[in-house]
Amino acid sequence: MRDRTEFTAYVEARSPRLVRTAYLLCHDWALAEDLVQTALAKVWRAWRRIGADPDPYVYKVLVNTHASWWRRRWRSEVPTETVPETPDPADAMSVRDDRAAIHAALRRLPDRQRAVLVLRYFEDLTEAEVAR
């Protein structure tokens, strides 16, 4: 049976990594922190029932919470009167670094595909752990 001190120790040890994972899912640091806070509140309610390794359960709650937030949020294009300027391809400042390109590619993926990639390659979970 798990207790409050184990939960506190887990949160202290894993929070930076959980926030980073949440950021990769939603691309907003403030929203990522809120997402982790909400997920950990849900995990706390089930903490006594979670097995020896809480990570799979915590990641599942994190991804599912993000998916439910994403489904609720209204997404639509916002029309503007003028077309935004496009950068000059010859301009060195307009070239994105690899990290920005990866984040942009992740944003274009559907939520579930993004979650699989984040958990598999950024969190280095096995395929079986991601599937759970």
MODELLER restraints for C-alpha pairs under 7 A, 6 or more apart:
rsr = mdl.restraints
at = mdl.atoms
rsr.add(forms.Gaussian(group=physical.xy_distance, feature=features.Distance(at['CA:1:A'], at['CA:48:A']), mean=5.61, stdev=0.5))
rsr.add(forms.Gaussian(group=physical.xy_distance, feature=features.Distance(at['CA:2:A'], at['CA:47:A']), mean=6.68, stdev=0.5))
rsr.add(forms.Gaussian(group=physical.xy_distance, feature=features.Distance(at['CA:2:A'], at['CA:48:A']), mean=4.91, stdev=0.5))
rsr.add(forms.Gaussian(group=physical.xy_distance, feature=features.Distance(at['CA:3:A'], at['CA:48:A']), mean=6.91, stdev=0.5))
rsr.add(forms.Gaussian(group=physical.xy_distance, feature=features.Distance(at['CA:18:A'], at['CA:36:A']), mean=6.53, stdev=0.5))
rsr.add(forms.Gaussian(group=physical.xy_distance, feature=features.Distance(at['CA:19:A'], at['CA:32:A']), mean=5.75, stdev=0.5))
rsr.add(forms.Gaussian(group=physical.xy_distance, feature=features.Distance(at['CA:19:A'], at['CA:33:A']), mean=5.80, stdev=0.5))
rsr.add(forms.Gaussian(group=physical.xy_distance, feature=features.Distance(at['CA:19:A'], at['CA:36:A']), mean=6.12, stdev=0.5))
rsr.add(forms.Gaussian(group=physical.xy_distance, feature=features.Distance(at['CA:21:A'], at['CA:118:A']), mean=6.88, stdev=0.5))
rsr.add(forms.Gaussian(group=physical.xy_distance, feature=features.Distance(at['CA:22:A'], at['CA:32:A']), mean=4.77, stdev=0.5))
rsr.add(forms.Gaussian(group=physical.xy_distance, feature=features.Distance(at['CA:22:A'], at['CA:35:A']), mean=6.67, stdev=0.5))
rsr.add(forms.Gaussian(group=physical.xy_distance, feature=features.Distance(at['CA:22:A'], at['CA:36:A']), mean=6.72, stdev=0.5))
rsr.add(forms.Gaussian(group=physical.xy_distance, feature=features.Distance(at['CA:23:A'], at['CA:29:A']), mean=5.70, stdev=0.5))
rsr.add(forms.Gaussian(group=physical.xy_distance, feature=features.Distance(at['CA:23:A'], at['CA:32:A']), mean=4.86, stdev=0.5))
rsr.add(forms.Gaussian(group=physical.xy_distance, feature=features.Distance(at['CA:24:A'], at['CA:118:A']), mean=6.77, stdev=0.5))
rsr.add(forms.Gaussian(group=physical.xy_distance, feature=features.Distance(at['CA:25:A'], at['CA:114:A']), mean=6.76, stdev=0.5))
rsr.add(forms.Gaussian(group=physical.xy_distance, feature=features.Distance(at['CA:25:A'], at['CA:115:A']), mean=6.53, stdev=0.5))
rsr.add(forms.Gaussian(group=physical.xy_distance, feature=features.Distance(at['CA:26:A'], at['CA:32:A']), mean=6.52, stdev=0.5))
rsr.add(forms.Gaussian(group=physical.xy_distance, feature=features.Distance(at['CA:35:A'], at['CA:66:A']), mean=6.79, stdev=0.5))
rsr.add(forms.Gaussian(group=physical.xy_distance, feature=features.Distance(at['CA:36:A'], at['CA:62:A']), mean=6.69, stdev=0.5))
rsr.add(forms.Gaussian(group=physical.xy_distance, feature=features.Distance(at['CA:39:A'], at['CA:61:A']), mean=5.80, stdev=0.5))
rsr.add(forms.Gaussian(group=physical.xy_distance, feature=features.Distance(at['CA:39:A'], at['CA:62:A']), mean=5.26, stdev=0.5))
rsr.add(forms.Gaussian(group=physical.xy_distance, feature=features.Distance(at['CA:39:A'], at['CA:65:A']), mean=6.56, stdev=0.5))
rsr.add(forms.Gaussian(group=physical.xy_distance, feature=features.Distance(at['CA:43:A'], at['CA:58:A']), mean=6.51, stdev=0.5))
rsr.add(forms.Gaussian(group=physical.xy_distance, feature=features.Distance(at['CA:56:A'], at['CA:129:A']), mean=6.61, stdev=0.5))
rsr.add(forms.Gaussian(group=physical.xy_distance, feature=features.Distance(at['CA:63:A'], at['CA:115:A']), mean=6.56, stdev=0.5))
rsr.add(forms.Gaussian(group=physical.xy_distance, feature=features.Distance(at['CA:67:A'], at['CA:111:A']), mean=6.67, stdev=0.5))
rsr.add(forms.Gaussian(group=physical.xy_distance, feature=features.Distance(at['CA:87:A'], at['CA:94:A']), mean=6.27, stdev=0.5))
rsr.add(forms.Gaussian(group=physical.xy_distance, feature=features.Distance(at['CA:106:A'], at['CA:114:A']), mean=5.92, stdev=0.5))
rsr.add(forms.Gaussian(group=physical.xy_distance, feature=features.Distance(at['CA:116:A'], at['CA:130:A']), mean=6.51, stdev=0.5))
rsr.add(forms.Gaussian(group=physical.xy_distance, feature=features.Distance(at['CA:119:A'], at['CA:125:A']), mean=5.96, stdev=0.5))
rsr.add(forms.Gaussian(group=physical.xy_distance, feature=features.Distance(at['CA:119:A'], at['CA:130:A']), mean=6.30, stdev=0.5))
rsr.add(forms.Gaussian(group=physical.xy_distance, feature=features.Distance(at['CA:120:A'], at['CA:126:A']), mean=6.32, stdev=0.5))
rsr.add(forms.Gaussian(group=physical.xy_distance, feature=features.Distance(at['CA:120:A'], at['CA:127:A']), mean=6.73, stdev=0.5))
rsr.add(forms.Gaussian(group=physical.xy_distance, feature=features.Distance(at['CA:120:A'], at['CA:130:A']), mean=6.40, stdev=0.5))
